[in-house]
Structure formats: C-alpha cells, structure tokens
Amino acid sequence: MTATFQLFCHAIEGADKITEFIGGVDFDAIITAEQARCYKPGIPIFKLALDRIRVDPSEVLHIGQSVYHDVVPAKSLGMATIWVNRPSARPGIGAVKAAAAAPDWEISDLATLAAAAVPG
C-alpha cells in the first residue's frame, strides 16, 4: 500500500520565492502570510491552508520548528504535529519563543524526518 500526501507550505515570502529557494518540489499549495493577512501563530493562516487543500485537520501532519508558532496553533485545530527541535546558539531568539504544548513527535532535523518517511 502506498500513501499519498498533499504538500503545502506556510511562508512569509511570496510563492515565487519559495519555489525558487526549494526548487524541484511540487507543492499542492503555498500559503503566504500576505494571503492570509496574518503571521503564524495566527489561526487564519492555518485555516486558509485547510481550505486550499480541502482536508479535515485530523488528516494533516504539521511540521514546524517552533512550539509557539507551529505546534500550539496546529494542535488547537486538531492537527498532528512534528516539532523540529533544532539546537539554537542563541536561546530565546527567533522561533524558540517559550510555549507550553506537546507535539506528537519531536525530531532534531529534517534529515531524520526524510529518513523515517522513505522506506528501506
């Protein structure tokens, strides 16, 4: 049995910048802060993503590097979450704002996720 996934990206930059940066990845949707008229952790950006990909939140696995910006809002909508807990040389700076929430899974980098997602 093969699983299929819809792939979308929340972004601050425009869609053209994302595809240029990532290159070769075919996203089903790219949702920008400008389109949603809010930044994460604002719920409208998550709801816009759900509307665009037309799935129930229970069918979504949200992967992000911030408990505050990613895990808390995604869990509040019923999404499963993976927290990419990258070490930070500057504690308290950027996406490491303190928040209390428990992700469903925690990984240290995206290579770990990719290895787990690809069988064999």
GROMACS elastic network, one bead per residue, 0.5 to 0.9 nm:
[ bonds ]
;  ai    aj funct       b0    kb
    6    27     6  0.76118   500
    6    28     6  0.59783   500
    6    29     6  0.84008   500
    6    53     6  0.72827   500
    7    26     6  0.78091   500
    7    27     6  0.51745   500
    7    28     6  0.53680   500
    7    29     6  0.69109   500
    7    30     6  0.87017   500
    7    53     6  0.86780   500
    8    26     6  0.89864   500
    8    27     6  0.53700   500
    8    28     6  0.55711   500
    8    30     6  0.54207   500
    8    31     6  0.73931   500
    8    49     6  0.76003   500
    8    53     6  0.79663   500
    9    18     6  0.85269   500
    9    27     6  0.73256   500
    9    28     6  0.86505   500
    9    29     6  0.66217   500
    9    31     6  0.60255   500
    9    32     6  0.81210   500
    9    49     6  0.83762   500
   10    29     6  0.88403   500
   10    30     6  0.61487   500
   10    32     6  0.57606   500
   10    33     6  0.74425   500
   10    40     6  0.86196   500
   10    45     6  0.75576   500
   10    46     6  0.81807   500
   10    49     6  0.78283   500
   11    14     6  0.71393   500
   11    15     6  0.77185   500
   11    18     6  0.75044   500
   11    30     6  0.71092   500
   11    31     6  0.61025   500
   11    33     6  0.61981   500
   11    34     6  0.88750   500
   11    39     6  0.88226   500
   12    31     6  0.85116   500
   12    32     6  0.53708   500
   12    33     6  0.50578   500
   12    34     6  0.71980   500
   12    39     6  0.74434   500
   13    16     6  0.81231   500
   13    17     6  0.61537   500
   13    18     6  0.68986   500
   13    32     6  0.64496   500
   13    33     6  0.75997   500
   13    34     6  0.81825   500
   14    17     6  0.54360   500
   14    18     6  0.66634   500
   14    30     6  0.84905   500
   14    31     6  0.85272   500
   14    32     6  0.61844   500
   14    33     6  0.85374   500
   14    34     6  0.79422   500
   15    18     6  0.51391   500
   15    19     6  0.63604   500
   15    20     6  0.85483   500
   15    29     6  0.89559   500
   15    30     6  0.59887   500
   15    31     6  0.76061   500
   15    32     6  0.70695   500
   16    19     6  0.54016   500
   16    20     6  0.60891   500
   16    21     6  0.85531   500
   17    20     6  0.50733   500
   17    21     6  0.59996   500
   17    22     6  0.85579   500
   18    21     6  0.50909   500
   18    22     6  0.60012   500
   18    23     6  0.78681   500
   18    30     6  0.81116   500
   19    22     6  0.52683   500
   19    23     6  0.51406   500
   19    24     6  0.74726   500
   19    25     6  0.71937   500
   19    26     6  0.82994   500
   19    27     6  0.84972   500
   20    23     6  0.52302   500
   20    24     6  0.86191   500
   22    25     6  0.65179   500
   23    26     6  0.84595   500
   26    29     6  0.87789   500
   27    30     6  0.66843   500
   28    52     6  0.87006   500
   28    53     6  0.73025   500
   29    49     6  0.76836   500
   29    52     6  0.68698   500
   29    53     6  0.70240   500
   30    49     6  0.80915   500
   31    34     6  0.83924   500
   31    35     6  0.66488   500
   31    36     6  0.72911   500
   31    45     6  0.72316   500
   31    46     6  0.87465   500
   31    48     6  0.73145   500
   31    49     6  0.62478   500
   31    52     6  0.84466   500
   32    35     6  0.52164   500
   32    36     6  0.64112   500
   32    37     6  0.83584   500
   32    38     6  0.87537   500
   32    39     6  0.85367   500
   32    45     6  0.76963   500
   33    36     6  0.51081   500
   33    37     6  0.56118   500
   33    38     6  0.52451   500
   33    39     6  0.52152   500
   33    40     6  0.78058   500
   33    45     6  0.66846   500
   34    38     6  0.67975   500
   34    39     6  0.82044   500
   35    38     6  0.80399   500
   35    45     6  0.81032   500
   35    48     6  0.84796   500
   36    39     6  0.77642   500
   36    44     6  0.59902   500
   36    46     6  0.85442   500
   36    47     6  0.87034   500
   36    48     6  0.64869   500
   36    49     6  0.89273   500
   37    44     6  0.77255   500
   37    45     6  0.76419   500
   38    41     6  0.83764   500
   38    42     6  0.59738   500
   38    43     6  0.83049   500
   38    44     6  0.67952   500
   38    45     6  0.64426   500
   39    42     6  0.56429   500
   39    43     6  0.87003   500
   39    44     6  0.85300   500
   39    45     6  0.69412   500
   39    69     6  0.88082   500
   40    43     6  0.72494   500
   40    44     6  0.85680   500
   40    45     6  0.67811   500
   40    46     6  0.81279   500
   40    68     6  0.87696   500
   40    69     6  0.53067   500
   40    70     6  0.71161   500
   40    73     6  0.81338   500
   41    44     6  0.88384   500
   41    45     6  0.80938   500
   41    46     6  0.85293   500
   41    68     6  0.68984   500
   41    70     6  0.64321   500
   41    71     6  0.88955   500
   41    72     6  0.77313   500
   41    73     6  0.59480   500
   41    74     6  0.87249   500
   42    45     6  0.61833   500
   42    46     6  0.74918   500
   42    69     6  0.81260   500
   42    73     6  0.73243   500
   43    46     6  0.52899   500
   43    47     6  0.62393   500
   43    48     6  0.86511   500
   43    73     6  0.63257   500
   43    74     6  0.82505   500
   43    76     6  0.89165   500
   43    77     6  0.83997   500
   44    48     6  0.59687   500
   44    49     6  0.85414   500
   45    48     6  0.51650   500
   45    49     6  0.63691   500
   45    50     6  0.88408   500
   46    49     6  0.51366   500
   46    50     6  0.63939   500
   46    51     6  0.87581   500
   46    73     6  0.77892   500
   46    74     6  0.71972   500
   46    77     6  0.83807   500
   47    50     6  0.50052   500
   47    51     6  0.61490   500
   47    52     6  0.85826   500
   47    77     6  0.85576   500
   48    51     6  0.50362   500
   48    52     6  0.61300   500
   48    53     6  0.87084   500
   49    52     6  0.51073   500
   49    53     6  0.62363   500
   49    54     6  0.82148   500
   50    53     6  0.54141   500
   50    54     6  0.56120   500
   50    55     6  0.59249   500
   50    56     6  0.70768   500
   50    57     6  0.69772   500
   50    60     6  0.85901   500
   51    54     6  0.50484   500
   51    55     6  0.73887   500
   52    55     6  0.84349   500
   55    58     6  0.81480   500
   55    59     6  0.64358   500
   55    60     6  0.75206   500
   56    59     6  0.55066   500
   56    60     6  0.72147   500
   56    78     6  0.86963   500
   56    79     6  0.86062   500
   57    60     6  0.53005   500
   57    61     6  0.84477   500
   57    74     6  0.83645   500
   57    77     6  0.63477   500
   57    78     6  0.54193   500
   57    80     6  0.81629   500
   58    61     6  0.81560   500
   58    77     6  0.84120   500
   58    78     6  0.56172   500
   58    79     6  0.51946   500
   58    80     6  0.69487   500
   59    78     6  0.89152   500
   59    79     6  0.70517   500
   59    80     6  0.79681   500
   60    78     6  0.84865   500
   60    79     6  0.53691   500
   60    80     6  0.62556   500
   60    81     6  0.82858   500
   61    74     6  0.88082   500
   61    79     6  0.60729   500
   61    81     6  0.54467   500
   61    82     6  0.72318   500
   62    70     6  0.75097   500
   62    71     6  0.77103   500
   62    74     6  0.67076   500
   62    75     6  0.88853   500
   62    79     6  0.66397   500
   62    80     6  0.62009   500
   62    82     6  0.62771   500
   62    83     6  0.85474   500
   63    70     6  0.74292   500
   63    71     6  0.80734   500
   63    80     6  0.86726   500
   63    81     6  0.57780   500
   63    83     6  0.60709   500
   63    84     6  0.70786   500
   64    67     6  0.76819   500
   64    69     6  0.79768   500
   64    70     6  0.54066   500
   64    71     6  0.71246   500
   64    81     6  0.78032   500
   64    82     6  0.64992   500
   64    83     6  0.53935   500
   64    84     6  0.58139   500
   64    85     6  0.86568   500
   65    69     6  0.80845   500
   65    70     6  0.70141   500
   65    71     6  0.85260   500
   65    82     6  0.83905   500
   65    83     6  0.55364   500
   65    85     6  0.60120   500
   65    86     6  0.71617   500
   65    95     6  0.67910   500
   65    96     6  0.80229   500
   66    69     6  0.51813   500
   66    70     6  0.53468   500
   66    71     6  0.67241   500
   66    72     6  0.88163   500
   66    83     6  0.67501   500
   66    84     6  0.74816   500
   66    85     6  0.76759   500
   66    94     6  0.89315   500
   66    95     6  0.51476   500
   66    96     6  0.58803   500
   66    97     6  0.74340   500
   66    98     6  0.89344   500
   66    99     6  0.88322   500
   67    70     6  0.54545   500
   67    72     6  0.60379   500
   67    73     6  0.88421   500
   67    83     6  0.67184   500
   67    85     6  0.88216   500
   67    95     6  0.81120   500
   67    96     6  0.74564   500
   67    97     6  0.77631   500
   67    98     6  0.76001   500
   67    99     6  0.61044   500
   67   100     6  0.75361   500
   67   101     6  0.66783   500
   67   102     6  0.80635   500
   67   103     6  0.76201   500
   68    71     6  0.62680   500
   68    72     6  0.56304   500
   68    73     6  0.77341   500
   68    95     6  0.76494   500
   68    96     6  0.75630   500
   68    97     6  0.61666   500
   68    98     6  0.65652   500
   68    99     6  0.50798   500
   68   100     6  0.77255   500
   68   101     6  0.80070   500
   69    72     6  0.66967   500
   69    73     6  0.69027   500
   69    74     6  0.87730   500
   69    95     6  0.72216   500
   69    96     6  0.89215   500
   69    97     6  0.82742   500
   69    99     6  0.89075   500
   70    73     6  0.59101   500
   70    74     6  0.60333   500
   70    75     6  0.84468   500
   70    81     6  0.81118   500
   70    82     6  0.89840   500
   70    83     6  0.79493   500
   71    74     6  0.52864   500
   71    75     6  0.58636   500
   71    76     6  0.84022   500
   71    79     6  0.88065   500
   71    80     6  0.85551   500
   71    81     6  0.60317   500
   71    82     6  0.75409   500
   71    83     6  0.68950   500
   71   101     6  0.68404   500
   71   102     6  0.75679   500
   71   103     6  0.60698   500
   71   104     6  0.89789   500
   72    75     6  0.54024   500
   72    76     6  0.61825   500
   72    77     6  0.89575   500
   72    99     6  0.77765   500
   72   100     6  0.78240   500
   72   101     6  0.59413   500
   72   102     6  0.82486   500
   72   103     6  0.83701   500
   73    76     6  0.50407   500
   73    77     6  0.65861   500
   73    78     6  0.89447   500
   73    79     6  0.88020   500
   74    77     6  0.53698   500
   74    78     6  0.65291   500
   74    79     6  0.52357   500
   74    80     6  0.72906   500
   74    81     6  0.69862   500
   75    79     6  0.51146   500
   75    80     6  0.64716   500
   75    81     6  0.69730   500
   75   101     6  0.83901   500
   75   102     6  0.87838   500
   75   103     6  0.79600   500
   76    79     6  0.75115   500
   80   103     6  0.76009   500
   80   104     6  0.61670   500
   80   105     6  0.86269   500
   81   102     6  0.87878   500
   81   103     6  0.53143   500
   81   104     6  0.52705   500
   81   105     6  0.65552   500
   81   106     6  0.85568   500
   82   103     6  0.58091   500
   82   104     6  0.59549   500
   82   106     6  0.55556   500
   82   107     6  0.72057   500
   83    86     6  0.89153   500
   83   102     6  0.89430   500
   83   103     6  0.60156   500
   83   104     6  0.79570   500
   83   105     6  0.63648   500
   83   107     6  0.62932   500
   83   108     6  0.82498   500
   84   105     6  0.87441   500
   84   106     6  0.60671   500
   84   107     6  0.50365   500
   84   108     6  0.54309   500
   84   109     6  0.57467   500
   84   110     6  0.70846   500
   84   113     6  0.89450   500
   85    88     6  0.88446   500
   85   106     6  0.65565   500
   85   107     6  0.59148   500
   85   109     6  0.70230   500
   86   107     6  0.80241   500
   86   108     6  0.51794   500
   86   109     6  0.61678   500
   87    90     6  0.89257   500
   87    91     6  0.87578   500
   87   108     6  0.76597   500
   88    91     6  0.58199   500
   88    92     6  0.85935   500
   88    93     6  0.82748   500
   88    96     6  0.80415   500
   90    93     6  0.57586   500
   90    94     6  0.86115   500
   91    94     6  0.85772   500
   91    96     6  0.69145   500
   91    97     6  0.87558   500
   92    95     6  0.80198   500
   92    96     6  0.55059   500
   92    97     6  0.57983   500
   92    98     6  0.75202   500
   93    96     6  0.59718   500
   93    97     6  0.69578   500
   94    97     6  0.67429   500
   95    98     6  0.89478   500
   96    99     6  0.86073   500
  102   105     6  0.83823   500
  103   106     6  0.66065   500
  107   110     6  0.75919   500
  107   112     6  0.67172   500
  107   113     6  0.71381   500
  108   111     6  0.85584   500
  108   112     6  0.71110   500
  108   113     6  0.87994   500
  109   112     6  0.56635   500
  109   113     6  0.70466   500
  110   114     6  0.61554   500
  110   115     6  0.85772   500
  111   114     6  0.50085   500
  111   115     6  0.61040   500
  111   116     6  0.85738   500
  112   115     6  0.52010   500
  112   116     6  0.62681   500
  112   117     6  0.86735   500
  113   116     6  0.51240   500
  113   117     6  0.61110   500
  113   118     6  0.87662   500
  114   117     6  0.50781   500
  114   118     6  0.62875   500
  115   118     6  0.55357   500
  115   119     6  0.77456   500
  115   120     6  0.88500   500
  116   119     6  0.70857   500
